[in-house]
Amino acid sequence: MIDYTFTYGDLEIFLLILVRVTMFVYIAPFFSMSNTPHPVRIGFSFLLSVLLYGLVPVNTLDYNTIWGFTLIVLKEFFTGLLIGFAAQICTLISNLAGQISDMQIGLSMVQVMSPGSRENVAVSAALYQYAFIGMMLVSGLYRYFISALVDSFRLIPVNGAIFNSDKLLNSMLKFVSAYMIIGFRICLPIFIVTFVMNVILGILARVAPQMNMFAVGVQLKMIVGLSMMYITSILLYNASDFIFSNMRQLMTEFINDLM
């Protein structure tokens, strides 16, 4: 016989699961895109919480006052926030690569709306973001985000998170050290070509001072830079695979740091 009873304690556990899932959905890439309606995010969070309820292990909710329960809610709040943030900060690599590329090409003053955050970003950064989001859909990485969230409940039960500031700080520092390297690798061909072109234009300006190298250089750098961006677009597959690997690694490290 199936037991359909739903006690007040079960409601507390469900609400705690909902808090972690909702924070993850609102901060993780792909799910947190600003053009996604809020009712869709809330409905998806509620549906996923219903599916997870009864399947995840739960520690004893030992509290005596409303402040004790508030502390448990905050623990679940920051657990979902950190797991989603671990994947979200990896998408900032595209912004860094786009800003460096536009600075070299001469489009640093041009700003467009970001597809994910609805903020003004560089043109190349928006193009890289569109490319990475498309590859995220093709590769099925969004399914990995869901599986990582489900596994977090097995490794970190409700009211079982232990925030180790030293481990979290080390994980962040490790990512920041690789953040500049990954972003610079993406725009390295454009940077090298435009740098060599600047050297050549500087030599020509000394050899033939009667030529207006500024007017010629602006147009030439833009044409060559955009051409290099088009030629190196075939390498975005390897770059996205490298970024996605860092997403998985950082999410795993954050989950282990909360255990």
C-alpha positions in Angstrom: 0.0 0.0 0.0 1.3 3.4 -1.0 1.7 5.9 1.8 0.5 9.4 0.7 1.1 11.1 4.0 3.0 14.4 3.9 4.0 15.8 7.3 5.2 19.2 8.4 8.7 17.7 8.6 8.5 16.5 5.0 7.5 20.0 3.9 10.6 21.4 5.6 12.8 19.0 3.7 11.1 19.7 0.4 11.5 23.5 0.9 15.2 23.1 1.7 15.6 21.0 -1.5 13.7 23.7 -3.4 16.0 26.4 -2.1 19.2 24.7 -3.3 17.7 23.8 -6.7 16.3 27.3 -7.2 19.6 29.0 -6.5 21.4 26.6 -8.8 18.9 27.3 -11.6 19.2 31.0 -11.2 23.0 31.1 -11.3 24.2 28.2 -13.5 24.9 28.9 -17.2 22.2 28.1 -19.8 19.5 28.0 -17.1 20.2 31.5 -15.8 20.0 33.3 -19.2 18.2 36.6 -18.6 15.8 36.1 -21.6 14.3 33.0 -19.8 11.0 34.0 -18.2 11.0 33.8 -14.4 7.9 31.6 -14.3 9.8 29.0 -16.4 12.7 29.0 -14.0 10.5 28.7 -11.0 8.4 26.0 -12.6 11.5 24.0 -13.6 13.0 24.4 -10.1 9.8 23.2 -8.5 9.5 20.2 -10.9 13.1 19.2 -10.3 12.6 19.5 -6.6 9.6 17.2 -6.7 11.6 14.6 -8.7 14.5 14.8 -6.2 12.3 14.6 -3.1 12.4 11.2 -1.5 15.5 10.2 -3.5 18.1 12.2 -1.7 19.5 11.4 1.8 18.6 13.9 4.5 20.4 14.6 7.8 18.4 15.2 10.9 17.1 18.7 11.0 18.2 19.5 14.5 17.0 23.0 15.5 15.0 24.6 18.3 14.2 28.1 17.1 13.2 29.9 13.9 16.8 31.2 13.8 18.1 27.6 13.7 15.9 26.8 10.7 17.0 30.1 9.0 20.6 29.0 9.4 19.8 25.7 7.6 18.0 27.6 4.8 21.1 29.8 4.4 23.3 26.8 4.2 21.2 25.3 1.4 21.1 28.8 -0.3 24.8 29.2 -0.4 25.4 25.5 -1.4 23.3 25.9 -4.5 24.8 29.3 -5.2 28.4 28.0 -5.0 27.8 25.0 -7.2 26.1 27.1 -9.9 28.7 29.9 -9.5 31.5 27.4 -10.1 30.1 26.8 -13.6 29.0 30.4 -14.3 32.4 32.0 -13.7 33.9 29.8 -16.4 31.8 31.6 -19.0 33.6 34.8 -18.1 36.6 33.5 -20.1 34.7 34.4 -23.3 34.4 38.0 -22.1 38.1 38.2 -21.5 39.0 36.8 -24.9 36.5 39.1 -26.7 37.8 42.2 -24.9 41.4 41.4 -25.8 40.4 40.7 -29.5 38.4 43.9 -29.8 41.2 46.0 -28.3 43.6 44.6 -30.9 41.2 44.9 -33.8 40.0 48.4 -32.9 36.4 47.6 -31.8 36.9 48.2 -28.1 34.4 51.1 -28.1 31.7 49.0 -29.7 29.3 47.4 -27.2 26.4 45.0 -27.8 23.9 43.3 -25.5 25.1 40.0 -24.0 22.8 37.0 -24.7 23.1 35.7 -21.2 23.3 38.6 -18.8 21.6 41.4 -20.7 24.7 43.6 -20.1 26.8 45.5 -22.6 29.9 43.5 -23.6 32.4 43.6 -26.4 31.3 42.5 -29.9 33.7 39.6 -30.0 32.7 38.6 -26.4 29.1 38.3 -27.5 30.1 36.2 -30.6 32.1 33.9 -28.4 29.2 33.6 -25.9 26.8 32.6 -28.7 29.3 30.0 -29.9 29.9 28.5 -26.5 26.1 28.4 -25.7 25.5 26.7 -29.0 28.2 24.1 -28.3 26.8 23.7 -24.8 23.5 22.6 -26.3 25.1 20.4 -28.9 27.4 18.7 -26.4 24.6 18.2 -23.9 26.6 19.9 -21.1 23.3 21.2 -19.5 22.5 17.6 -18.7 25.8 17.3 -16.8 24.8 20.4 -14.7 21.6 18.6 -13.7 23.4 15.3 -12.9 26.0 17.3 -10.8 23.2 18.9 -8.9 21.6 15.5 -8.2 25.0 14.1 -7.1 25.5 17.1 -4.8 22.5 15.9 -2.7 24.1 12.5 -2.4 27.5 13.9 -1.4 26.2 16.8 0.6 22.8 15.9 2.2 20.4 18.5 3.2 21.8 20.4 6.3 25.1 18.6 5.6 27.2 21.3 4.0 30.5 22.2 5.7 31.9 25.5 4.4 35.7 25.2 4.4 36.9 28.7 3.5 40.5 27.7 2.9 39.6 25.0 0.4 37.1 27.2 -1.4 39.7 30.0 -1.6 42.3 27.6 -3.0 39.9 26.4 -5.6 39.1 30.0 -6.7 42.8 30.9 -6.8 43.5 27.8 -8.9 40.8 28.8 -11.4 41.9 32.5 -11.6 45.4 31.4 -12.4 44.1 29.4 -15.4 41.5 32.1 -16.3 43.9 34.4 -17.9 45.8 31.6 -19.7 42.6 30.1 -21.2 41.2 33.5 -22.3 44.5 34.5 -23.9 44.8 31.2 -25.7 41.5 31.8 -27.5 42.5 35.2 -28.9 46.3 34.5 -29.3 46.2 34.2 -33.1 44.5 37.6 -33.4 46.9 39.1 -30.9 50.0 37.9 -32.7 48.8 38.9 -36.2 47.8 42.4 -35.1 51.0 42.8 -33.0 53.1 42.0 -36.1 51.0 44.4 -38.2 51.6 47.2 -35.7 55.3 46.6 -35.9 55.2 46.7 -39.7 53.0 49.9 -39.7 55.5 51.5 -37.3 58.4 50.7 -39.6 56.5 52.0 -42.6 55.6 55.2 -40.7 59.3 55.9 -40.2 60.3 54.9 -43.7 57.5 56.8 -45.5 56.4 59.6 -43.1 54.3 61.2 -45.8 51.8 58.3 -45.6 49.0 58.6 -43.1 49.5 55.2 -41.3 46.8 55.9 -38.8 44.1 56.0 -41.4 45.5 53.0 -43.2 46.2 51.0 -40.0 42.7 51.3 -38.6 41.1 49.8 -41.6 43.8 47.3 -42.2 43.8 46.0 -38.6 40.0 45.6 -38.7 40.0 43.7 -42.0 42.9 41.4 -40.9 41.6 41.0 -37.4 38.1 40.0 -38.5 39.6 37.7 -41.1 41.7 36.0 -38.5 38.7 35.6 -36.2 36.8 33.9 -39.1 39.7 31.6 -39.8 40.3 30.6 -36.2 36.6 30.0 -35.6 37.3 26.4 -36.4 39.4 26.2 -33.2 36.4 27.3 -31.0 35.4 23.6 -30.7 38.7 22.8 -28.9 38.5 26.0 -26.8 34.9 25.2 -25.7 35.9 21.7 -24.8 38.7 23.1 -22.7 36.4 25.5 -21.0 33.8 22.8 -20.3 36.4 20.6 -18.8 37.3 23.4 -16.4 33.6 23.8 -15.6 33.4 20.1 -14.6 36.6 20.3 -12.6 35.7 23.4 -10.7 32.2 22.2 -9.9 33.6 18.9 -8.6 36.2 20.8 -6.5 33.5 23.1 -5.0 31.3 20.1 -4.1 34.2 18.4 -2.5 35.1 21.6 -0.6 31.6 21.6 0.9 31.7 18.0 2.2 
